[in-house]
Amino acid sequence: MSARIVLLGPPGAGKGTQAARLAESLSIEAISTGDIFRANIKGETELGQLAQQYTAKGELVPDEVTNAMVRDKLAGKVAAGEQGFILDGYPRNVAQVAELDAILADLGLTIDGAVEITADPEVVVERLLGRAEIEGRADDTEPVIRHRLSVYAEQTAPIAALYADRDALAQVDGIGSVDEVTARLLSALDQLQG
């Protein structure tokens, strides 16, 4: 299966874990914007140097820089003959959805759809507080986590609505065992591609 998927989900919903599992199951690459940023910064690319100027100040990397990095990454995959991917962390807003559409159109591709991992906010807060304790993340306090969840909901709800309007959104319950959630995601992808 050569799936091209946008993976959405709030912090703590297991998006990173599921992206890796789906990528392995479908033999495609999970592309996280965080990984793209780190690779460009480490490789000291022009875009990486630009991104580092923002991240060093604790600021968000502007859309135009993020979009350019995603464009480069996807163009490289197509040039290598690979057409399947899972985008994790992109698009983050409606403007980036439009940019992704343009990038894919330029590459002669389309997205199969978006899959949103949903999770009860209270369960997510518990998960993240537990993870913060285990990993020693002092900055992951309950107010910070709740703020991140509200920002996610505010920014992502319009993205999910946009894909839903295109009949290209599947929502999957992210609560359950890792295997159960993976099975739900694979089933949702079959429906999106069916």
N, CA, C and O atoms as a DFTB+ gen file, in Angstrom:
776 C
 N C O
     1  1       0.848      -1.177       0.000
     2  2       0.000       0.000       0.000
     3  2       0.892       1.238       0.000
     4  3       1.773       1.371       0.850
     5  1       0.665       2.145      -0.953
     6  2       1.450       3.373      -1.009
     7  2       0.599       4.520      -0.488
     8  3       0.132       5.365      -1.252
     9  1       0.411       4.534       0.808
    10  2      -0.461       5.519       1.431
    11  2       0.239       6.860       1.605
    12  3       1.443       6.933       1.854
    13  1      -0.554       7.917       1.464
    14  2      -0.085       9.274       1.744
    15  2      -1.085       9.860       2.740
    16  3      -2.222      10.182       2.394
    17  1      -0.629       9.986       3.984
    18  2      -1.530      10.259       5.094
    19  2      -1.040      11.434       5.927
    20  3       0.158      11.617       6.141
    21  1      -2.004      12.226       6.392
    22  2      -1.749      13.239       7.411
    23  2      -2.259      12.641       8.720
    24  3      -3.410      12.212       8.803
    25  1      -1.403      12.613       9.739
    26  2      -1.787      12.066      11.042
    27  2      -1.962      13.214      12.028
    28  3      -1.028      13.972      12.293
    29  1      -3.166      13.328      12.562
    30  2      -3.492      14.378      13.524
    31  2      -3.742      13.751      14.892
    32  3      -4.119      12.583      14.988
    33  1      -3.535      14.518      15.929
    34  2      -3.830      14.026      17.268
    35  2      -3.218      14.938      18.307
    36  3      -2.159      15.522      18.080
    37  1      -3.880      15.063      19.450
    38  2      -3.374      15.945      20.499
    39  2      -2.102      15.394      21.133
    40  3      -1.816      14.202      21.018
    41  1      -1.334      16.259      21.804
    42  2      -0.179      15.768      22.549
    43  2      -0.636      14.675      23.509
    44  3      -1.660      14.816      24.176
    45  1       0.119      13.599      23.575
    46  2      -0.204      12.530      24.513
    47  2      -1.166      11.483      23.991
    48  3      -1.501      10.537      24.704
    49  1      -1.622      11.641      22.732
    50  2      -2.572      10.672      22.171
    51  2      -1.865       9.455      21.586
    52  3      -2.524       8.497      21.181
    53  1      -0.527       9.478      21.535
    54  2       0.221       8.344      21.000
    55  2       0.531       8.466      19.523
    56  3       0.798       7.469      18.853
    57  1       0.496       9.687      19.015
    58  2       0.706       9.927      17.585
    59  2       2.079       9.451      17.114
    60  3       2.180       8.786      16.083
    61  1       3.128       9.780      17.851
    62  2       4.477       9.380      17.449
    63  2       4.631       7.867      17.414
    64  3       5.193       7.314      16.469
    65  1       4.129       7.201      18.447
    66  2       4.175       5.735      18.518
    67  2       3.423       5.128      17.353
    68  3       3.918       4.217      16.689
    69  1       2.216       5.638      17.104
    70  2       1.387       5.075      16.040
    71  2       1.951       5.383      14.654
    72  3       1.853       4.552      13.751
    73  1       2.540       6.566      14.476
    74  2       3.153       6.898      13.186
    75  2       4.251       5.893      12.860
    76  3       4.344       5.416      11.730
    77  1       5.087       5.570      13.852
    78  2       6.174       4.602      13.648
    79  2       5.614       3.218      13.325
    80  3       6.129       2.533      12.441
    81  1       4.575       2.807      14.027
    82  2       3.974       1.482      13.787
    83  2       3.320       1.403      12.414
    84  3       3.462       0.405      11.708
    85  1       2.604       2.458      12.040
    86  2       1.965       2.480      10.721
    87  2       3.012       2.468       9.609
    88  3       2.866       1.768       8.606
    89  1       4.058       3.246       9.802
    90  2       5.122       3.307       8.800
    91  2       5.722       1.925       8.576
    92  3       5.951       1.510       7.440
    93  1       5.972       1.223       9.672
    94  2       6.535      -0.124       9.564
    95  2       5.545      -1.072       8.888
    96  3       5.920      -1.844       8.006
    97  1       4.299      -1.010       9.301
    98  2       3.270      -1.897       8.765
    99  2       3.031      -1.659       7.272
   100  3       2.794      -2.603       6.518
   101  1       3.096      -0.384       6.848
   102  2       2.801      -0.027       5.457
   103  2       4.063       0.105       4.599
   104  3       3.975       0.367       3.399
   105  1       5.227      -0.075       5.211
   106  2       6.521       0.092       4.514
   107  2       6.649       1.461       3.858
   108  3       7.057       1.582       2.703
   109  1       6.291       2.484       4.623
   110  2       6.458       3.862       4.178
   111  2       7.129       4.644       5.303
   112  3       7.275       4.141       6.416
   113  1       7.535       5.872       5.007
   114  2       8.245       6.668       6.011
   115  2       7.292       7.557       6.799
   116  3       6.396       8.183       6.233
   117  1       7.494       7.603       8.092
   118  2       6.804       8.572       8.942
   119  2       7.678       9.825       8.962
   120  3       8.838       9.777       9.370
   121  1       7.117      10.924       8.525
   122  2       7.865      12.176       8.439
   123  2       7.336      13.127       9.503
   124  3       6.203      13.601       9.421
   125  1       8.163      13.397      10.495
   126  2       7.773      14.336      11.538
   127  2       8.485      15.656      11.286
   128  3       9.660      15.684      10.918
   129  1       7.757      16.752      11.491
   130  2       8.389      18.051      11.273
   131  2       9.562      18.246      12.225
   132  3      10.557      18.874      11.866
   133  1       9.450      17.712      13.434
   134  2      10.573      17.812      14.378
   135  2      11.819      17.156      13.822
   136  3      12.915      17.704      13.935
   137  1      11.656      15.965      13.212
   138  2      12.802      15.269      12.601
   139  2      13.376      16.068      11.444
   140  3      14.593      16.150      11.279
   141  1      12.485      16.663      10.635
   142  2      12.950      17.472       9.491
   143  2      13.751      18.664      10.005
   144  3      14.819      18.971       9.476
   145  1      13.234      19.340      11.042
   146  2      13.960      20.479      11.610
   147  2      15.340      20.039      12.082
   148  3      16.349      20.655      11.740
   149  1      15.376      18.963      12.873
   150  2      16.658      18.499      13.427
   151  2      17.644      18.119      12.316
   152  3      18.830      18.435      12.408
   153  1      17.162      17.446      11.275
   154  2      18.041      17.027      10.179
   155  2      18.602      18.238       9.440
   156  3      19.781      18.258       9.085
   157  1      17.766      19.243       9.209
   158  2      18.231      20.446       8.525
   159  2      19.194      21.246       9.389
   160  3      20.176      21.793       8.887
   161  1      18.915      21.318      10.690
   162  2      19.808      22.051      11.595
   163  2      21.150      21.323      11.695
   164  3      22.210      21.942      11.609
   165  1      21.092      20.000      11.878
   166  2      22.324      19.214      11.986
   167  2      23.127      19.273      10.690
   168  3      24.354      19.364      10.715
   169  1      22.422      19.221       9.553
   170  2      23.097      19.280       8.250
   171  2      23.528      20.677       7.867
   172  3      24.134      20.884       6.816
   173  1      23.211      21.643       8.727
   174  2      23.563      23.044       8.506
   175  2      23.112      23.546       7.146
   176  3      23.817      24.316       6.494
   177  1      21.913      23.099       6.713
   178  2      21.358      23.597       5.462
   179  2      20.945      25.048       5.661
   180  3      20.858      25.534       6.789
   181  1      20.693      25.726       4.561
   182  2      20.247      27.118       4.642
   183  2      18.944      27.204       5.444
   184  3      18.783      28.084       6.290
   185  1      18.010      26.274       5.165
   186  2      16.745      26.264       5.893
   187  2      16.970      25.917       7.368
   188  3      16.299      26.461       8.246
   189  1      17.904      25.021       7.634
   190  2      18.219      24.638       9.012
   191  2      18.771      25.800       9.803
   192  3      18.412      25.996      10.964
   193  1      19.646      26.573       9.178
   194  2      20.223      27.730       9.854
   195  2      19.139      28.767      10.155
   196  3      19.141      29.406      11.207
   197  1      18.213      28.916       9.201
   198  2      17.103      29.843       9.380
   199  2      16.205      29.369      10.530
   200  3      15.823      30.161      11.392
   201  1      15.873      28.076      10.537
   202  2      15.025      27.506      11.594
   203  2      15.688      27.665      12.961
   204  3      15.021      27.964      13.951
   205  1      17.013      27.464      13.007
   206  2      17.726      27.541      14.283
   207  2      17.671      28.947      14.877
   208  3      17.669      29.111      16.097
   209  1      17.628      29.949      14.018
   210  2      17.520      31.324      14.529
   211  2      16.243      31.498      15.354
   212  3      16.225      32.242      16.335
   213  1      15.184      30.809      14.951
   214  2      13.910      30.906      15.685
   215  2      13.902      30.000      16.907
   216  3      13.526      30.423      18.000
   217  1      14.321      28.739      16.716
   218  2      14.258      27.781      17.831
   219  2      15.206      28.183      18.959
   220  3      14.916      27.931      20.129
   221  1      16.328      28.803      18.620
   222  2      17.284      29.231      19.645
   223  2      16.662      30.273      20.571
   224  3      17.060      30.403      21.728
   225  1      15.663      31.028      20.043
   226  2      14.980      32.048      20.845
   227  2      13.696      31.498      21.460
   228  3      12.950      32.220      22.123
   229  1      13.453      30.205      21.229
   230  2      12.227      29.605      21.754
   231  2      10.990      29.988      20.963
   232  3       9.868      29.843      21.448
   233  1      11.191      30.478      19.744
   234  2      10.070      30.902      18.909
   235  2       9.683      29.782      17.943
   236  3      10.483      28.896      17.644
   237  1       8.446      29.842      17.465
   238  2       7.998      28.884      16.457
   239  2       8.653      29.212      15.123
   240  3       8.838      30.379      14.777
   241  1       8.998      28.175      14.385
   242  2       9.559      28.362      13.049
   243  2       8.412      28.818      12.138
   244  3       7.359      28.181      12.125
   245  1       8.591      29.899      11.382
   246  2       7.504      30.407      10.536
   247  2       7.072      29.379       9.473
   248  3       7.847      28.521       9.051
   249  1       5.806      29.508       9.064
   250  2       5.243      28.591       8.075
   251  2       6.093      28.487       6.817
   252  3       6.296      27.390       6.297
   253  1       6.592      29.615       6.322
   254  2       7.322      29.553       5.042
   255  2       8.574      28.678       5.143
   256  3       8.934      28.003       4.178
   257  1       9.230      28.682       6.286
   258  2      10.416      27.841       6.478
   259  2       9.992      26.372       6.608
   260  3      10.583      25.487       5.990
   261  1       8.962      26.133       7.421
   262  2       8.450      24.770       7.586
   263  2       7.980      24.218       6.241
   264  3       8.312      23.090       5.876
   265  1       7.210      25.016       5.508
   266  2       6.695      24.582       4.207
   267  2       7.835      24.224       3.254
   268  3       7.762      23.225       2.538
   269  1       8.875      25.035       3.249
   270  2      10.015      24.776       2.358
   271  2      10.717      23.470       2.728
   272  3      11.130      22.713       1.850
   273  1      10.850      23.207       4.032
   274  2      11.481      21.960       4.473
   275  2      10.640      20.753       4.073
   276  3      11.174      19.745       3.611
   277  1       9.325      20.858       4.250
   278  2       8.434      19.753       3.866
   279  2       8.490      19.542       2.356
   280  3       8.541      18.406       1.885
   281  1       8.481      20.639       1.602
   282  2       8.571      20.540       0.134
   283  2       9.858      19.801      -0.268
   284  3       9.822      18.886      -1.091
   285  1      10.977      20.200       0.310
   286  2      12.264      19.551      -0.003
   287  2      12.227      18.063       0.326
   288  3      12.686      17.233      -0.459
   289  1      11.676      17.735       1.490
   290  2      11.625      16.341       1.938
   291  2      10.772      15.496       0.988
   292  3      11.191      14.419       0.566
   293  1       9.577      15.988       0.655
   294  2       8.687      15.228      -0.216
   295  2       9.234      15.137      -1.643
   296  3       9.109      14.097      -2.289
   297  1       9.836      16.215      -2.133
   298  2      10.435      16.185      -3.473
   299  2      11.561      15.152      -3.521
   300  3      11.712      14.443      -4.516
   301  1      12.349      15.067      -2.451
   302  2      13.426      14.079      -2.376
   303  2      12.891      12.657      -2.395
   304  3      13.470      11.776      -3.031
   305  1      11.782      12.437      -1.693
   306  2      11.169      11.100      -1.671
   307  2      10.683      10.713      -3.061
   308  3      10.905       9.587      -3.508
   309  1      10.015      11.650      -3.750
   310  2       9.495      11.363      -5.094
   311  2      10.658      11.106      -6.049
   312  3      10.598      10.201      -6.881
   313  1      11.718      11.908      -5.925
   314  2      12.895      11.723      -6.788
   315  2      13.518      10.349      -6.578
   316  3      14.094       9.775      -7.501
   317  1      13.398       9.818      -5.346
   318  2      13.949       8.495      -5.030
   319  2      12.964       7.372      -5.388
   320  3      13.237       6.197      -5.141
   321  1      11.822       7.745      -5.969
   322  2      10.846       6.744      -6.377
   323  2       9.900       6.302      -5.266
   324  3       9.159       5.332      -5.423
   325  1       9.928       7.018      -4.142
   326  2       9.038       6.694      -3.025
   327  2       7.858       7.656      -3.042
   328  3       8.031       8.869      -3.154
   329  1       6.658       7.095      -2.929
   330  2       5.494       7.980      -2.981
   331  2       4.626       7.903      -1.738
   332  3       3.707       8.709      -1.591
   333  1       4.884       6.970      -0.845
   334  2       4.075       6.850       0.366
   335  2       4.743       7.541       1.544
   336  3       5.969       7.569       1.646
   337  1       3.919       8.101       2.440
   338  2       4.444       8.754       3.630
   339  2       3.318       8.997       4.623
   340  3       2.137       8.988       4.276
   341  1       3.719       9.214       5.861
   342  2       2.817       9.666       6.914
   343  2       3.385      10.982       7.415
   344  3       4.534      11.034       7.853
   345  1       2.600      12.037       7.356
   346  2       3.034      13.327       7.881
   347  2       2.542      13.472       9.308
   348  3       1.339      13.441       9.567
   349  1       3.475      13.630      10.229
   350  2       3.175      13.749      11.651
   351  2       3.614      15.136      12.111
   352  3       4.810      15.423      12.174
   353  1       2.651      15.992      12.431
   354  2       2.987      17.353      12.875
   355  2       2.884      18.388      11.768
   356  3       3.230      19.552      11.971
   357  1       2.417      17.979      10.615
   358  2       2.234      18.899       9.483
   359  2       1.091      18.356       8.651
   360  3       1.072      17.159       8.364
   361  1       0.158      19.164       8.259
   362  2       0.018      20.598       8.502
   363  2      -0.509      20.894       9.907
   364  3      -1.243      20.104      10.502
   365  1      -0.103      22.071      10.417
   366  2      -0.521      22.489      11.760
   367  2      -1.608      23.557      11.719
   368  3      -2.202      23.876      12.749
   369  1      -1.870      24.108      10.544
   370  2      -2.917      25.124      10.413
   371  2      -3.499      25.059       9.004
   372  3      -2.968      24.357       8.143
   373  1      -4.578      25.782       8.770
   374  2      -5.280      25.718       7.486
   375  2      -4.391      26.212       6.341
   376  3      -4.441      25.665       5.240
   377  1      -3.577      27.242       6.596
   378  2      -2.677      27.748       5.552
   379  2      -1.699      26.653       5.117
   380  3      -1.374      26.544       3.935
   381  1      -1.230      25.841       6.073
   382  2      -0.312      24.751       5.722
   383  2      -1.028      23.640       4.950
   384  3      -0.394      22.946       4.156
   385  1      -2.332      23.457       5.164
   386  2      -3.089      22.485       4.360
   387  2      -3.058      22.920       2.903
   388  3      -2.809      22.105       2.014
   389  1      -3.312      24.205       2.653
   390  2      -3.292      24.732       1.283
   391  2      -1.904      24.569       0.676
   392  3      -1.775      24.219      -0.497
   393  1      -0.867      24.820       1.468
   394  2       0.506      24.669       0.971
   395  2       0.814      23.205       0.666
   396  3       1.448      22.903      -0.345
   397  1       0.369      22.294       1.533
   398  2       0.577      20.870       1.280
   399  2      -0.114      20.456      -0.007
   400  3       0.454      19.704      -0.799
   401  1      -1.338      20.938      -0.228
   402  2      -2.046      20.649      -1.481
   403  2      -1.210      21.096      -2.685
   404  3      -1.090      20.372      -3.673
   405  1      -0.636      22.294      -2.586
   406  2       0.171      22.840      -3.687
   407  2       1.453      22.023      -3.890
   408  3       1.834      21.729      -5.024
   409  1       2.106      21.664      -2.800
   410  2       3.330      20.858      -2.882
   411  2       3.025      19.539      -3.580
   412  3       3.737      19.143      -4.503
   413  1       1.969      18.860      -3.141
   414  2       1.621      17.563      -3.723
   415  2       1.211      17.705      -5.186
   416  3       1.568      16.867      -6.015
   417  1       0.459      18.766      -5.509
   418  2       0.062      18.987      -6.906
   419  2       1.303      19.149      -7.780
   420  3       1.370      18.592      -8.876
   421  1       2.283      19.911      -7.297
   422  2       3.536      20.098      -8.053
   423  2       4.265      18.775      -8.259
   424  3       4.960      18.597      -9.259
   425  1       4.107      17.843      -7.312
   426  2       4.787      16.548      -7.392
   427  2       3.928      15.491      -8.085
   428  3       4.356      14.349      -8.251
   429  1       2.720      15.875      -8.487
   430  2       1.823      14.944      -9.151
   431  2       1.193      13.932      -8.205
   432  3       0.847      12.822      -8.608
   433  1       1.047      14.324      -6.944
   434  2       0.483      13.431      -5.932
   435  2      -0.749      14.061      -5.290
   436  3      -0.992      15.260      -5.420
   437  1      -1.515      13.233      -4.600
   438  2      -2.614      13.717      -3.772
   439  2      -2.510      13.010      -2.421
   440  3      -1.837      11.987      -2.288
   441  1      -3.176      13.565      -1.446
   442  2      -3.201      12.948      -0.121
   443  2      -4.364      11.949      -0.095
   444  3      -5.427      12.215      -0.656
   445  1      -4.157      10.805       0.555
   446  2      -5.259       9.840       0.686
   447  2      -6.267      10.334       1.715
   448  3      -7.466      10.077       1.602
   449  1      -5.773      11.034       2.703
   450  2      -6.666      11.562       3.724
   451  2      -5.930      11.839       5.010
   452  3      -4.716      11.662       5.118
   453  1      -6.709      12.282       5.988
   454  2      -6.175      12.574       7.311
   455  2      -6.819      11.631       8.309
   456  3      -8.015      11.351       8.238
   457  1      -6.016      11.148       9.232
   458  2      -6.521      10.318      10.316
   459  2      -6.238      11.058      11.606
   460  3      -5.098      11.416      11.902
   461  1      -7.302      11.283      12.371
   462  2      -7.158      11.985      13.639
   463  2      -7.311      10.988      14.781
   464  3      -8.336      10.320      14.915
   465  1      -6.265      10.906      15.600
   466  2      -6.339      10.081      16.809
   467  2      -6.998      10.951      17.868
   468  3      -6.483      12.011      18.224
   469  1      -8.135      10.497      18.364
   470  2      -8.851      11.253      19.382
   471  2      -8.596      10.632      20.753
   472  3      -8.312       9.439      20.861
   473  1      -8.698      11.437      21.775
   474  2      -8.491      10.923      23.133
   475  2      -9.163      11.859      24.117
   476  3      -9.140      13.078      23.950
   477  1      -9.756      11.284      25.134
   478  2     -10.381      12.058      26.190
   479  2      -9.305      12.941      26.829
   480  3      -8.268      12.435      27.259
   481  1      -9.543      14.260      26.896
   482  2      -8.522      15.165      27.450
   483  2      -8.043      14.782      28.853
   484  3      -6.866      14.950      29.171
   485  1      -8.938      14.273      29.684
   486  2      -8.533      13.906      31.047
   487  2      -7.543      12.737      31.029
   488  3      -6.600      12.698      31.820
   489  1      -7.768      11.796      30.126
   490  2      -6.854      10.651      30.001
   491  2      -5.493      11.145      29.495
   492  3      -4.444      10.700      29.961
   493  1      -5.533      12.070      28.534
   494  2      -4.289      12.615      27.974
   495  2      -3.508      13.363      29.044
   496  3      -2.290      13.216      29.138
   497  1      -4.197      14.162      29.852
   498  2      -3.520      14.901      30.929
   499  2      -2.830      13.915      31.875
   500  3      -1.677      14.118      32.253
   501  1      -3.534      12.855      32.253
   502  2      -2.942      11.835      33.132
   503  2      -1.709      11.202      32.494
   504  3      -0.673      11.043      33.138
   505  1      -1.839      10.842      31.210
   506  2      -0.705      10.230      30.485
   507  2       0.505      11.145      30.496
   508  3       1.617      10.721      30.812
   509  1       0.278      12.413      30.146
   510  2       1.398      13.351      30.032
   511  2       2.020      13.678      31.381
   512  3       3.234      13.860      31.478
   513  1       1.198      13.754      32.420
   514  2       1.749      13.985      33.756
   515  2       2.596      12.787      34.187
   516  3       3.650      12.952      34.801
   517  1       2.127      11.581      33.862
   518  2       2.894      10.364      34.164
   519  2       4.206      10.334      33.406
   520  3       5.251       9.995      33.962
   521  1       4.141      10.700      32.100
   522  2       5.353      10.721      31.281
   523  2       6.336      11.776      31.799
   524  3       7.545      11.546      31.835
   525  1       5.803      12.930      32.199
   526  2       6.659      14.004      32.722
   527  2       7.405      13.540      33.968
   528  3       8.580      13.855      34.155
   529  1       6.710      12.791      34.813
   530  2       7.328      12.288      36.044
   531  2       8.422      11.284      35.717
   532  3       9.516      11.349      36.278
   533  1       8.132      10.363      34.819
   534  2       9.096       9.322      34.440
   535  2      10.327       9.928      33.764
   536  3      11.462       9.548      34.051
   537  1      10.076      10.886      32.852
   538  2      11.168      11.470      32.065
   539  2      11.769      12.707      32.719
   540  3      12.693      13.308      32.173
   541  1      11.257      13.088      33.872
   542  2      11.799      14.248      34.575
   543  2      11.555      15.562      33.868
   544  3      12.404      16.453      33.897
   545  1      10.396      15.691      33.228
   546  2      10.056      16.932      32.514
   547  2       9.358      17.884      33.474
   548  3       8.138      17.845      33.629
   549  1      10.135      18.725      34.105
   550  2       9.583      19.643      35.110
   551  2       8.645      20.671      34.484
   552  3       7.763      21.192      35.165
   553  1       8.823      20.970      33.195
   554  2       7.992      21.980      32.539
   555  2       6.632      21.434      32.111
   556  3       5.760      22.211      31.723
   557  1       6.431      20.123      32.171
   558  2       5.149      19.523      31.806
   559  2       4.229      19.456      33.018
   560  3       3.956      18.383      33.556
   561  1       3.761      20.621      33.430
   562  2       2.825      20.699      34.551
   563  2       1.394      20.617      34.013
   564  3       1.166      20.767      32.813
   565  1       0.458      20.383      34.890
   566  2      -0.937      20.272      34.438
   567  2      -1.414      21.528      33.700
   568  3      -2.029      21.393      32.642
   569  1      -1.161      22.746      34.206
   570  2      -1.610      23.937      33.459
   571  2      -0.965      24.023      32.062
   572  3      -1.630      24.396      31.096
   573  1       0.314      23.682      31.960
   574  2       1.011      23.722      30.665
   575  2       0.400      22.693      29.717
   576  3       0.156      22.994      28.549
   577  1       0.154      21.496      30.208
   578  2      -0.431      20.435      29.384
   579  2      -1.819      20.854      28.910
   580  3      -2.148      20.705      27.734
   581  1      -2.628      21.375      29.823
   582  2      -3.988      21.804      29.440
   583  2      -3.934      22.927      28.401
   584  3      -4.762      22.977      27.491
   585  1      -2.959      23.823      28.540
   586  2      -2.800      24.896      27.548
   587  2      -2.433      24.306      26.181
   588  3      -2.995      24.702      25.160
   589  1      -1.491      23.361      26.166
   590  2      -1.094      22.721      24.899
   591  2      -2.285      22.025      24.248
   592  3      -2.443      22.074      23.028
   593  1      -3.118      21.381      25.052
   594  2      -4.301      20.702      24.511
   595  2      -5.298      21.702      23.932
   596  3      -5.906      21.440      22.894
   597  1      -5.468      22.847      24.596
   598  2      -6.415      23.832      24.072
   599  2      -5.874      24.478      22.796
   600  3      -6.642      24.745      21.872
   601  1      -4.576      24.729      22.733
   602  2      -3.964      25.273      21.510
   603  2      -4.119      24.262      20.374
   604  3      -4.455      24.629      19.248
   605  1      -3.872      22.984      20.681
   606  2      -4.036      21.939      19.661
   607  2      -5.473      21.947      19.133
   608  3      -5.695      21.950      17.922
   609  1      -6.444      21.949      20.046
   610  2      -7.857      21.903      19.647
   611  2      -8.212      23.111      18.786
   612  3      -8.920      22.991      17.787
   613  1      -7.714      24.267      19.187
   614  2      -7.993      25.514      18.466
   615  2      -7.408      25.473      17.053
   616  3      -8.070      25.873      16.095
   617  1      -6.175      24.994      16.924
   618  2      -5.500      25.002      15.625
   619  2      -5.904      23.829      14.741
   620  3      -5.958      23.958      13.518
   621  1      -6.187      22.687      15.359
   622  2      -6.408      21.481      14.571
   623  2      -7.860      21.270      14.190
   624  3      -8.138      20.648      13.164
   625  1      -8.787      21.767      14.982
   626  2     -10.205      21.591      14.650
   627  2     -10.508      22.069      13.221
   628  3     -11.218      21.373      12.496
   629  1      -9.995      23.229      12.794
   630  2     -10.271      23.662      11.421
   631  2      -9.630      22.735      10.367
   632  3     -10.179      22.562       9.278
   633  1      -8.477      22.145      10.693
   634  2      -7.827      21.217       9.755
   635  2      -8.677      19.962       9.610
   636  3      -8.934      19.504       8.496
   637  1      -9.113      19.410      10.735
   638  2      -9.958      18.216      10.703
   639  2     -11.244      18.515       9.943
   640  3     -11.702      17.691       9.152
   641  1     -11.828      19.685      10.176
   642  2     -13.069      20.059       9.484
   643  2     -12.851      20.157       7.981
   644  3     -13.702      19.746       7.192
   645  1     -11.715      20.699       7.595
   646  2     -11.392      20.838       6.167
   647  2     -11.308      19.470       5.493
   648  3     -11.880      19.265       4.422
   649  1     -10.591      18.530       6.126
   650  2     -10.494      17.185       5.548
   651  2     -11.848      16.469       5.602
   652  3     -12.172      15.690       4.705
   653  1     -12.635      16.730       6.645
   654  2     -13.978      16.126       6.733
   655  2     -14.847      16.625       5.586
   656  3     -15.597      15.847       4.997
   657  1     -14.756      17.917       5.261
   658  2     -15.523      18.479       4.138
   659  2     -15.151      17.822       2.816
   660  3     -15.959      17.773       1.889
   661  1     -13.933      17.324       2.736
   662  2     -13.459      16.637       1.515
   663  2     -13.755      15.135       1.570
   664  3     -13.356      14.393       0.673
   665  1     -14.452      14.686       2.617
   666  2     -14.670      13.245       2.848
   667  2     -13.341      12.503       2.924
   668  3     -13.209      11.388       2.420
   669  1     -12.366      13.134       3.557
   670  2     -11.025      12.561       3.638
   671  2     -10.511      12.549       5.070
   672  3      -9.307      12.660       5.303
   673  1     -11.437      12.411       6.048
   674  2     -11.035      12.375       7.447
   675  2     -11.597      11.125       8.102
   676  3     -12.778      10.806       7.969
   677  1     -10.725      10.432       8.809
   678  2     -11.161       9.312       9.647
   679  2     -10.722       9.637      11.066
   680  3      -9.605      10.106      11.281
   681  1     -11.589       9.391      12.025
   682  2     -11.239       9.604      13.431
   683  2     -11.159       8.250      14.115
   684  3     -12.017       7.386      13.932
   685  1     -10.104       8.088      14.908
   686  2      -9.838       6.816      15.574
   687  2      -9.628       7.076      17.056
   688  3      -8.884       7.979      17.437
   689  1     -10.282       6.286      17.886
   690  2     -10.127       6.406      19.334
   691  2      -8.715       5.974      19.719
   692  3      -8.303       4.849      19.438
   693  1      -7.981       6.877      20.362
   694  2      -6.606       6.593      20.756
   695  2      -6.471       5.971      22.128
   696  3      -5.354       5.774      22.607
   697  1      -7.589       5.654      22.776
   698  2      -7.540       5.046      24.102
   699  2      -7.657       3.528      23.943
   700  3      -8.564       3.024      23.281
   701  1      -6.730       2.824      24.560
   702  2      -6.682       1.368      24.462
   703  2      -5.234       0.944      24.357
   704  3      -4.329       1.769      24.474
   705  1      -5.013      -0.336      24.138
   706  2      -3.634      -0.809      24.007
   707  2      -3.049      -0.289      22.691
   708  3      -3.786       0.070      21.772
   709  1      -1.731      -0.254      22.616
   710  2      -1.056       0.208      21.403
   711  2      -1.506      -0.629      20.210
   712  3      -1.765      -0.089      19.135
   713  1      -1.602      -1.946      20.394
   714  2      -2.027      -2.834      19.309
   715  2      -3.456      -2.546      18.867
   716  3      -3.753      -2.549      17.673
   717  1      -4.339      -2.296      19.830
   718  2      -5.741      -1.996      19.494
   719  2      -5.834      -0.727      18.659
   720  3      -6.558      -0.683      17.664
   721  1      -5.108       0.294      19.061
   722  2      -5.157       1.568      18.339
   723  2      -4.568       1.400      16.941
   724  3      -5.107       1.943      15.977
   725  1      -3.471       0.656      16.819
   726  2      -2.876       0.410      15.501
   727  2      -3.882      -0.290      14.593
   728  3      -4.032       0.081      13.429
   729  1      -4.569      -1.297      15.118
   730  2      -5.568      -2.027      14.330
   731  2      -6.677      -1.081      13.866
   732  3      -7.126      -1.159      12.723
   733  1      -7.117      -0.190      14.757
   734  2      -8.157       0.788      14.390
   735  2      -7.657       1.715      13.277
   736  3      -8.389       2.033      12.339
   737  1      -6.408       2.136      13.401
   738  2      -5.841       3.041      12.392
   739  2      -5.740       2.361      11.030
   740  3      -6.086       2.957      10.010
   741  1      -5.269       1.127      11.011
   742  2      -5.153       0.400       9.735
   743  2      -6.528       0.216       9.095
   744  3      -6.666       0.337       7.877
   745  1      -7.533      -0.072       9.898
   746  2      -8.899      -0.213       9.404
   747  2      -9.398       1.118       8.827
   748  3     -10.025       1.141       7.767
   749  1      -9.119       2.221       9.524
   750  2      -9.535       3.548       9.055
   751  2      -8.854       3.888       7.726
   752  3      -9.471       4.484       6.843
   753  1      -7.574       3.504       7.586
   754  2      -6.856       3.787       6.336
   755  2      -7.455       2.991       5.185
   756  3      -7.565       3.502       4.070
   757  1      -7.841       1.751       5.440
   758  2      -8.498       0.953       4.402
   759  2      -9.767       1.653       3.921
   760  3     -10.052       1.680       2.724
   761  1     -10.526       2.218       4.861
   762  2     -11.758       2.907       4.499
   763  2     -11.467       4.180       3.718
   764  3     -12.189       4.500       2.773
   765  1     -10.418       4.914       4.098
   766  2     -10.065       6.144       3.373
   767  2      -9.653       5.843       1.935
   768  3      -9.963       6.593       1.011
   769  1      -8.947       4.729       1.772
   770  2      -8.441       4.403       0.435
   771  2      -9.458       3.608      -0.378
   772  3      -9.312       3.460      -1.592
   773  1     -10.505       3.089       0.305
   774  2     -11.514       2.283      -0.364
   775  2     -12.439       3.143      -1.130
   776  3     -13.366       2.641      -1.767
